[in-house]
Amino acid sequence: MRHLLIVLGLACGVAHAPFGHASDPSPAPDPAPAEAPTPIEGHIVQVMPQGSETVLIIDRGSRQGVKVGATGHIGGVDAPFHVTDVYTFRCKATIAVPTRTIGGARNVTIEPNP
């Protein structure tokens, strides 16, 4: 049966590659370059003093792409914070400034891990 199909294909002018081999050896196209992750915007929902540092509870979590070890900053505060715990819709972070330095600032930007 296979020989009959090959003969019919040749008779109709159809090019045929041997069974199990590709007829076009051209390489696969390059995959599109990955986009850089975008920063995650959020808000502080709780501020807790802890010695000379401050613990922050932020309204972004794993559902928004936050991961342990991510860093970020609070708008108007010149110090980075570090994410220590991540939950589904919240994360906990520490910042090496006293609570009074944060004041009423509540907007944060979290830089996703590379």
N, C-alpha and C positions, 0 to 999 in steps of 0.2 A: 504494500500500500504506500509506504514512504517513497519508494522509487517512482511510483505512478505520479505522486504529487510533485516530485522534483521535475519529472519530465513535463508535466502539465505547466509548471511554473516556467520552465525554460521555453516552452513552446509559446507562452503568452508574453515573453519578454520580461519576466519578473526576475530580478536578481535574487539569488538565494545563497545564504551562508550555510555552511555545514551545521547539522543539527547540534544544538547546545552551544553555539558560538555566536557572538555578537556580530552583526553585519556592519555596524558603524563604530570604529574604535576611537571616536572623538572623546576627549576627557569630559567629565562632569563639570558643570559650571561651578565657579567658586561660590561658597555661601556668602550671604550678605554680611557685612561687618556688624558686630554686636553694638547696640547703642549703649552709650555710657549711662549708668543708672542716674536717675534724677534725684535731687535732694527731696526729703520728706518734710513738709511743713506741718507743724502741730502747735499745741498750746499746753502750758503747764497747768495742771489741775490741782496740784498740791505741792507745797514747799515745806520741808521739814529740816530744821537745823540739826546738825550732828557734829558737835565740836566746832572746829574751824572750817568744816565743809558743810555742804547743803545737799540733801537728798531731794530729787525732783521726781514727781509722778507726771508723766506726759501722756496725752490722749492719743498716742499712736502705738501700735503693737505689731505683732507678726503678720496680721492681715494686711497691713500697709507696707510690709517689707523691712521692718526694723529688726536688727539682729544684735545679739550681745557683742560688745566690742566696738560698736559704731560710736562715732563722735559727733558732736554738734555744737551749736552755740545758741545763746539766748540773745534776742535783739536788744542792743544797748548795753550788753555786759561783755567785757573784754577778757573772757576766759572760756575755754572749751569745757564741755561736759562729756562724760563717758557712760554709755549705756551698760548697766550691770545685770539687769533682769528684763526679760521680755515675756509678755503675756499676749493673749489674742488681740485685745484692743487697747492695751496700755503698756508702758515700759517704765522702768525705774532707772534713774541716772544719778551720778554724783558729780558735783562741781566743786572745785577747790576755792570757793569764796564763801564768806559768811552770808546768811540770809539777807541782811540789810543791804548788801551790795546788789542783790537781785531786785529788791524793792517791788514795784508793781509790774515789772516786765513779765510778760507771759507768752510771747511769741517765740517759737524755737524752730530751728532748722537742723534736721538730722542728716548727716552725710552717710549714704549707704556704704556698706563694706564693698570693696572691689571684688 
